[in-house]
């Protein structure tokens, strides 16, 4: 066992023994005081006003967790620039604003991950032995804990954008058919939102709600483009805004956009197919070929080795 680890464990043992000794002495000498305090607490509970009773009857999350998260949020707000808070808000928009997630909660989890990762890294480094490994693990754990909420939001936004990109061609086909059948654009958009599922349908519902509360169609479509990073959807939004501004028939624009989306989907599938040989190269070299060589050449190598041993 390394000397640094033995010294650290010895110090921890000494402090633990002193703490146990002091607590034992305090428990023996303050027995009567503890009983009197308990009785006073019981009497206070029985004679407490209704507001205190209502406060104590609240769930554990409201009494302890929520104030703790608020303190973490206040602490994180002191060291978080305003532009970083705006970036977090934009990432949450791209992720579809998950339930119970906002900027304050993300900041609180970043602070919690910072301290929690540092403590876990320090403990791991101490078990590995040495002062430098402990410091390195603490710094690495703090870094990972601080950026873990960002990575989770980024992954959620990536999945959502990919789902929108996949659903957009079919949704535009349905929108084109509805408009050509005689429906207005708003009614056709509502028809598509009701008959489809996923994040794209949610965005269409939000566009309809914004138009219902008084926002113009062009402004609602521009807001849709700002809430996503899918280039195909932004292209569709730009085309619809221009068609609305210049008075171009929407059915023609939708037909062109639907054809373009189908072409882009085919091109994207071909691009992904062409990337497969490159992606499989490293697993092939480092995983498949070594196993193949072992299976094919292993018996021959054993036979040759036995022949040399027998000949000598």
VEXKOLFI-654618 format. One record per residue (C-alpha): x, y negated, z; residue in three letters. Coordinates in Angstrom, 1 decimal. Layout:
<rs>
[[X,Y,Z],"ala"] ...
</rs>
This chain:
<rs>
[[0.0,0.0,0.0],"unk"] [[1.4,-3.5,-0.9],"unk"] [[2.7,-5.6,2.0],"unk"] [[0.4,-8.5,1.0],"unk"] [[-2.7,-6.3,1.2],"unk"] [[-1.6,-4.9,4.6],"unk"] [[-1.1,-8.4,5.9],"unk"] [[-4.4,-9.6,4.7],"unk"] [[-6.3,-6.6,6.2],"unk"] [[-4.4,-7.1,9.5],"unk"] [[-5.5,-10.8,9.7],"unk"] [[-9.1,-9.8,8.8],"unk"] [[-9.0,-7.2,11.6],"unk"] [[-7.6,-9.7,14.2],"unk"] [[-10.2,-12.3,13.4],"unk"] [[-13.0,-9.6,13.5],"unk"] [[-11.8,-8.4,16.9],"unk"] [[-11.7,-11.9,18.3],"unk"] [[-15.2,-12.6,16.9],"unk"] [[-16.6,-9.4,18.4],"unk"] [[-15.0,-10.2,21.8],"unk"] [[-16.4,-13.7,21.9],"unk"] [[-19.8,-12.6,20.8],"unk"] [[-19.9,-9.9,23.5],"unk"] [[-18.8,-12.3,26.2],"unk"] [[-21.4,-14.8,25.0],"unk"] [[-24.1,-12.2,25.0],"unk"] [[-23.4,-11.1,28.5],"unk"] [[-23.2,-14.6,30.0],"unk"] [[-26.2,-16.1,28.1],"unk"] [[-28.7,-13.2,28.7],"unk"] [[-31.1,-15.2,30.7],"unk"] [[-30.8,-18.3,28.4],"unk"] [[-31.7,-16.1,25.4],"unk"] [[-34.8,-14.7,27.2],"unk"] [[-35.9,-18.2,28.1],"unk"] [[-35.3,-19.5,24.6],"unk"] [[-37.3,-16.6,23.2],"unk"] [[-40.2,-17.3,25.5],"unk"] [[-40.1,-20.9,24.6],"unk"] [[-40.1,-20.1,20.9],"unk"] [[-43.1,-17.8,21.4],"unk"] [[-45.0,-20.5,23.2],"unk"] [[-44.1,-23.0,20.6],"unk"] [[-45.4,-20.7,17.9],"unk"] [[-48.6,-20.3,19.7],"unk"] [[-49.1,-24.0,20.4],"unk"] [[-47.6,-25.2,17.0],"unk"] [[-49.8,-27.3,14.8],"unk"] [[-51.6,-26.0,11.8],"unk"] [[-49.0,-27.6,9.4],"unk"] [[-46.2,-25.6,11.0],"unk"] [[-48.2,-22.4,10.8],"unk"] [[-49.0,-23.1,7.2],"unk"] [[-45.3,-23.7,6.5],"unk"] [[-44.3,-20.4,8.1],"unk"] [[-47.0,-18.5,6.3],"unk"] [[-45.5,-19.5,2.9],"unk"] [[-43.7,-16.7,0.9],"unk"] [[-40.0,-16.3,1.3],"unk"] [[-39.3,-17.7,-2.1],"unk"] [[-41.0,-21.0,-1.4],"unk"] [[-39.4,-21.3,2.1],"unk"] [[-35.8,-20.2,1.3],"unk"] [[-35.1,-19.5,-2.4],"unk"] [[-36.6,-22.7,-3.8],"unk"] [[-34.8,-25.1,-1.4],"unk"] [[-31.6,-23.2,-2.0],"unk"] [[-31.9,-23.5,-5.8],"unk"] [[-32.8,-27.2,-5.4],"unk"] [[-29.6,-27.8,-3.4],"unk"] [[-27.6,-26.0,-6.1],"unk"] [[-29.3,-28.1,-8.8],"unk"] [[-28.5,-31.3,-6.9],"unk"] [[-24.8,-30.2,-6.5],"unk"] [[-24.6,-29.3,-10.2],"unk"] [[-26.2,-32.5,-11.3],"unk"] [[-23.4,-34.5,-9.7],"unk"] [[-20.8,-32.9,-12.0],"unk"] [[-22.9,-32.3,-15.1],"unk"] [[-22.7,-35.1,-17.7],"unk"] [[-25.9,-36.2,-19.4],"unk"] [[-24.9,-35.0,-22.8],"unk"] [[-24.3,-31.5,-21.4],"unk"] [[-27.8,-31.6,-19.9],"unk"] [[-29.2,-32.6,-23.3],"unk"] [[-27.3,-29.7,-25.0],"unk"] [[-28.8,-27.3,-22.5],"unk"] [[-32.3,-28.7,-23.2],"unk"] [[-31.7,-28.2,-27.0],"unk"] [[-30.5,-24.7,-26.5],"unk"] [[-33.6,-23.9,-24.5],"unk"] [[-35.7,-25.4,-27.4],"unk"] [[-33.9,-23.0,-29.8],"unk"] [[-34.6,-20.1,-27.4],"unk"] [[-38.3,-21.0,-27.4],"unk"] [[-38.4,-22.4,-23.8],"unk"] [[-38.5,-19.1,-21.9],"unk"] [[-40.9,-19.1,-19.0],"unk"] [[-39.6,-20.5,-15.7],"unk"] [[-36.5,-21.8,-17.4],"unk"] [[-35.6,-25.4,-17.5],"unk"] [[-32.4,-27.6,-17.3],"unk"] [[-32.4,-27.7,-13.5],"unk"] [[-32.7,-23.9,-13.2],"unk"] [[-29.9,-23.4,-15.7],"unk"] [[-27.6,-25.8,-13.8],"unk"] [[-28.4,-24.1,-10.5],"unk"] [[-27.5,-20.7,-12.0],"unk"] [[-24.3,-22.1,-13.4],"unk"] [[-23.2,-23.3,-10.0],"unk"] [[-24.3,-20.0,-8.4],"unk"] [[-22.4,-18.1,-11.0],"unk"] [[-19.3,-20.3,-10.5],"unk"] [[-19.1,-19.6,-6.7],"unk"] [[-20.3,-16.0,-6.9],"unk"] [[-17.9,-15.1,-9.7],"unk"] [[-15.0,-16.7,-7.9],"unk"] [[-15.7,-14.7,-4.7],"unk"] [[-16.2,-11.5,-6.6],"unk"] [[-13.0,-12.1,-8.6],"unk"] [[-11.1,-12.9,-5.4],"unk"] [[-12.2,-9.6,-3.8],"unk"] [[-11.4,-7.6,-6.9],"unk"] [[-8.0,-9.2,-7.1],"unk"] [[-7.3,-8.5,-3.4],"unk"] [[-8.1,-4.9,-4.0],"unk"] [[-5.8,-4.7,-6.9],"unk"] [[-3.0,-6.2,-4.7],"unk"] [[-0.9,-9.3,-4.9],"unk"] [[-1.6,-13.0,-4.6],"unk"] [[-1.4,-13.8,-8.3],"unk"] [[-3.9,-11.1,-9.4],"unk"] [[-6.3,-12.4,-6.8],"unk"] [[-6.0,-16.0,-8.1],"unk"] [[-6.3,-14.9,-11.7],"unk"] [[-9.4,-12.7,-11.1],"unk"] [[-11.0,-15.6,-9.1],"unk"] [[-10.5,-18.1,-11.9],"unk"] [[-11.7,-15.6,-14.5],"unk"] [[-14.7,-14.6,-12.4],"unk"] [[-15.6,-18.3,-11.9],"unk"] [[-15.3,-19.0,-15.6],"unk"] [[-17.5,-16.1,-16.6],"unk"] [[-20.1,-16.9,-13.9],"unk"] [[-20.3,-20.5,-15.0],"unk"] [[-20.8,-19.7,-18.7],"unk"] [[-23.0,-16.6,-18.2],"unk"] [[-26.3,-18.6,-18.3],"unk"] [[-25.1,-20.3,-21.5],"unk"] [[-24.3,-17.0,-23.1],"unk"] [[-27.7,-15.6,-22.1],"unk"] [[-29.5,-18.6,-23.6],"unk"] [[-27.4,-18.4,-26.8],"unk"] [[-28.2,-14.7,-27.2],"unk"] [[-31.9,-15.4,-26.7],"unk"] [[-31.8,-18.2,-29.3],"unk"] [[-29.9,-16.0,-31.8],"unk"] [[-32.5,-13.2,-31.5],"unk"] [[-35.4,-15.7,-31.9],"unk"] [[-33.8,-17.4,-34.9],"unk"] [[-33.1,-14.0,-36.6],"unk"] [[-36.8,-13.0,-36.0],"unk"] [[-38.0,-16.3,-37.5],"unk"] [[-35.7,-15.8,-40.5],"unk"] [[-37.2,-12.3,-41.1],"unk"] [[-40.8,-13.3,-40.7],"unk"] [[-40.7,-16.5,-42.8],"unk"] [[-41.0,-14.9,-46.3],"unk"] [[-44.1,-12.9,-45.4],"unk"] [[-45.6,-15.9,-43.6],"unk"] [[-45.1,-18.1,-46.6],"unk"] [[-46.7,-15.5,-48.9],"unk"] [[-49.8,-15.4,-46.7],"unk"] [[-49.8,-19.2,-46.5],"unk"] [[-49.6,-19.5,-50.3],"unk"] [[-52.4,-17.0,-50.8],"unk"] [[-54.6,-18.9,-48.3],"unk"] [[-54.0,-22.3,-49.9],"unk"] [[-54.6,-20.9,-53.4],"unk"] [[-57.9,-19.4,-52.1],"unk"] [[-59.1,-22.9,-51.4],"unk"] [[-58.2,-23.5,-47.7],"unk"] [[-56.6,-26.8,-46.7],"unk"] [[-53.1,-26.7,-45.4],"unk"] [[-54.0,-27.0,-41.8],"unk"] [[-56.6,-24.3,-42.0],"unk"] [[-54.2,-22.0,-43.9],"unk"] [[-51.5,-22.7,-41.3],"unk"] [[-54.0,-21.7,-38.6],"unk"] [[-54.9,-18.6,-40.5],"unk"] [[-51.3,-17.6,-40.7],"unk"] [[-50.7,-18.3,-37.0],"unk"] [[-53.7,-16.2,-36.0],"unk"] [[-52.8,-13.2,-38.2],"unk"] [[-49.1,-13.0,-37.4],"unk"] [[-47.0,-12.5,-34.3],"unk"] [[-43.7,-13.6,-33.0],"unk"] [[-41.8,-16.8,-32.6],"unk"] [[-42.8,-18.2,-36.0],"unk"] [[-46.5,-17.8,-35.2],"unk"] [[-45.8,-19.6,-31.9],"unk"] [[-44.1,-22.5,-33.8],"unk"] [[-47.1,-22.8,-36.2],"unk"] [[-49.5,-22.9,-33.2],"unk"] [[-47.4,-25.7,-31.7],"unk"] [[-47.5,-27.6,-35.0],"unk"] [[-51.3,-27.3,-35.0],"unk"] [[-51.6,-28.4,-31.4],"unk"] [[-49.4,-31.5,-32.1],"unk"] [[-51.6,-32.4,-35.0],"unk"] [[-54.7,-32.0,-32.9],"unk"] [[-53.5,-34.4,-30.2],"unk"] [[-52.9,-37.1,-32.9],"unk"] [[-49.5,-36.5,-34.3],"unk"] [[-49.2,-36.8,-38.1],"unk"] [[-48.6,-33.8,-40.3],"unk"] [[-45.2,-35.0,-41.4],"unk"] [[-44.1,-35.8,-37.9],"unk"] [[-45.2,-32.4,-36.6],"unk"] [[-43.4,-30.7,-39.4],"unk"] [[-40.2,-32.7,-38.7],"unk"] [[-40.5,-31.7,-35.1],"unk"] [[-40.7,-28.1,-36.2],"unk"] [[-37.5,-28.4,-38.1],"unk"] [[-35.7,-30.0,-35.1],"unk"] [[-36.7,-27.2,-32.8],"unk"] [[-34.9,-24.5,-34.9],"unk"] [[-31.6,-23.9,-36.5],"unk"] [[-32.9,-21.6,-39.3],"unk"] [[-31.9,-23.3,-42.6],"unk"] [[-34.7,-21.6,-44.5],"unk"] [[-37.3,-23.0,-42.2],"unk"] [[-35.7,-26.5,-42.3],"unk"] [[-35.8,-26.3,-46.1],"unk"] [[-39.5,-25.4,-46.0],"unk"] [[-40.2,-28.3,-43.6],"unk"] [[-38.3,-30.7,-45.9],"unk"] [[-40.2,-29.6,-49.0],"unk"] [[-43.6,-29.9,-47.2],"unk"] [[-42.8,-33.4,-45.9],"unk"] [[-41.7,-34.5,-49.4],"unk"] [[-44.8,-33.0,-50.9],"unk"] [[-47.0,-34.8,-48.4],"unk"] [[-45.2,-38.1,-49.0],"unk"] [[-45.2,-38.0,-52.9],"unk"] [[-48.6,-36.3,-53.3],"unk"] [[-47.3,-33.2,-54.9],"unk"] [[-49.8,-30.2,-54.9],"unk"] [[-49.1,-28.1,-51.9],"unk"] [[-49.9,-24.8,-53.6],"unk"] [[-47.1,-25.3,-56.2],"unk"] [[-44.6,-26.2,-53.5],"unk"] [[-45.6,-23.2,-51.4],"unk"] [[-45.3,-20.9,-54.4],"unk"] [[-41.8,-22.1,-55.1],"unk"] [[-40.8,-21.9,-51.5],"unk"] [[-42.2,-18.3,-51.2],"unk"] [[-40.2,-17.2,-54.3],"unk"] [[-37.1,-18.9,-52.9],"unk"] [[-37.5,-17.2,-49.5],"unk"] [[-37.8,-13.8,-51.1],"unk"] [[-34.7,-14.4,-53.2],"unk"] [[-32.8,-15.5,-50.1],"unk"] [[-33.9,-12.4,-48.2],"unk"] [[-32.6,-10.2,-51.0],"unk"] [[-29.3,-12.1,-51.0],"unk"] [[-29.0,-11.8,-47.3],"unk"] [[-29.6,-8.1,-47.4],"unk"] [[-26.9,-7.7,-50.1],"unk"] [[-24.5,-9.8,-48.1],"unk"] [[-25.0,-7.6,-45.0],"unk"] [[-24.5,-4.5,-47.2],"unk"] [[-21.2,-5.9,-48.5],"unk"] [[-20.0,-6.6,-44.9],"unk"] [[-20.5,-2.9,-43.9],"unk"] [[-17.1,-1.6,-45.3],"unk"] [[-15.2,-4.4,-43.5],"unk"] [[-17.0,-3.8,-40.2],"unk"] [[-16.5,-0.1,-40.3],"unk"] [[-12.8,-0.4,-41.1],"unk"] [[-11.6,-0.7,-37.5],"unk"] [[-13.8,2.1,-36.1],"unk"] [[-12.7,4.3,-38.9],"unk"] [[-9.0,3.6,-38.3],"unk"] [[-8.9,3.7,-34.5],"unk"] [[-11.8,6.2,-33.7],"unk"] [[-12.8,8.5,-36.6],"unk"] [[-9.4,9.2,-38.3],"unk"] [[-7.5,10.1,-35.1],"unk"] [[-10.2,12.6,-34.1],"unk"] [[-10.2,14.0,-37.7],"unk"] [[-6.4,14.4,-37.6],"unk"] [[-6.6,16.1,-34.2],"unk"] [[-9.2,18.6,-35.5],"unk"] [[-7.5,19.3,-38.8],"unk"] [[-3.8,19.2,-37.9],"unk"] [[-4.1,20.2,-34.2],"unk"] [[-4.3,24.0,-34.8],"unk"] [[-1.5,23.8,-37.4],"unk"] [[0.7,22.0,-35.0],"unk"] [[0.0,24.5,-32.2],"unk"] [[0.8,27.4,-34.6],"unk"] [[4.1,25.7,-35.7],"unk"] [[5.1,25.1,-32.1],"unk"] [[4.4,28.7,-31.2],"unk"] [[6.4,29.9,-34.2],"unk"] [[9.4,27.8,-33.1],"unk"] [[9.1,29.0,-29.5],"unk"] [[8.9,32.7,-30.7],"unk"] [[11.8,32.3,-33.1],"unk"] [[14.1,30.8,-30.5],"unk"] 
</rs>
